[in-house]
Amino acid sequence: MIPQKCIDRNCPRKGIDGKGTDVCILYQVNEKKELAVLDVFNVSEKQCKQLRASAEEIMRKQAEQRFGEVKEMAVKPIEGERSEE
């Protein structure tokens, strides 16, 4: 994987370590907020897809805990776009 692909995918797991290296954040190790990371060049396409899916699931569960289960999702058109009626 190259860092630009992480950026293009808007991957929630992309980060930069203390040395300025683009890394994939795998998981939080402990309560001290220490993270396990992997250099993005060592992440395969398949592993990337699995990690992004797990991150989305974690964020969805956290949102449910904070705000309750989503009953309905309302999406409105972006200003300037016309609906095709």
Secondary structure by P-SEA (a helix, b strand, c coil): ccaaaaaaaccccccccccbbbbbbccccccccbbbbcccccccaaaaaaaaaaaaaaaaaaaaaacccccbbbbbccccccccc
